[in-house]
């Protein structure tokens, strides 16, 4: 329930009032005005980028309170709680007492809405030293058995243990729900059989019999064939070419999105919400393009090195090609000879 400390007009004016501090207060106030207008119109998701930018330019309790309200409306309850706590702790001056009271009362109203997930391990898993991660974040031992707040929606818990298959658990939390989840390790992994100790490229040895003759002293194994090295070179180079192609696609998408965002931005780089989102997507896709290009170049270079350093097969049955001169009634010629 939303707490009311004063008439709506007074609360709104307090949330929009600015106090000068380090950073760029003027730009922060403009972003706050845009975000506040979108919030009042019920366009909470569009308001969030403006409020985040205002907070970055000039951190203020009023900005955090507005941001937390939008996050609470869009299911980001954990983030809303963090911003209300920050607003409460930031509002220390006497003239900010009303803002502090707003943050405290909204925190109290938000707390019952937060879902909580308590993860514990099965009783027979103590000796396995389980590693537990919730939504990609590893949990320490003290976090297990503790009801931890989470946003409403789907969450994935992954369990790993040495010698065991990875196991995933998926849960869906509703607002205010308290859920207990008991996790355990996956199935044991099969131990791989040890391969026979034979030289690469050499035939498997026959069982030793009474007529077997041991190899002469100083005899060396047959040299490795180049086929495996060159196959690896082709696979590595092909992966590099694929990465370069993917990077090129991301680069083209990034340039297109950036050009699309220009129509919604002015000379001072102030952008319409849709243009702001398009520009952020453009920068993200540009980062993807750079990563794929660097990885692709490295893989292509590695493939070339593997190909050039592959051993040359000089065995009698190895494939070879040669040009040989030949005399004919009509004159001299070159003949292509080889084995495949």
Secondary structure, DSSP 8 states (H G I E B T S, - for coil): ----SS-HHHHHHHHH-----SS-HHHHHHHHHHHHHHHHTT-HHHHHHHHHHHHHHS--HHHHHHHHHHHHHTT-HHHHHHHHHHHHHH--SGGGHHHHHHHHHHHHHHHTT-EEEEEEE-GGGGGG--EEEETTEEE-GGGTTS-EEE-SEEEEEEEE-TTB--EEEEEEE-TT-EEEEEE----B-----------TTS-------TT-----TT-------SHHHHHHHHHHHHHHHHHHHHHHHHHHHHHHHHHHHHTTB-TT--B-HHHHHHHHHHHHHHHHHHHHHHHHHHHHHHHHHHHHTS----STTS-EEEEEEEEETTEEEEEEEEE-
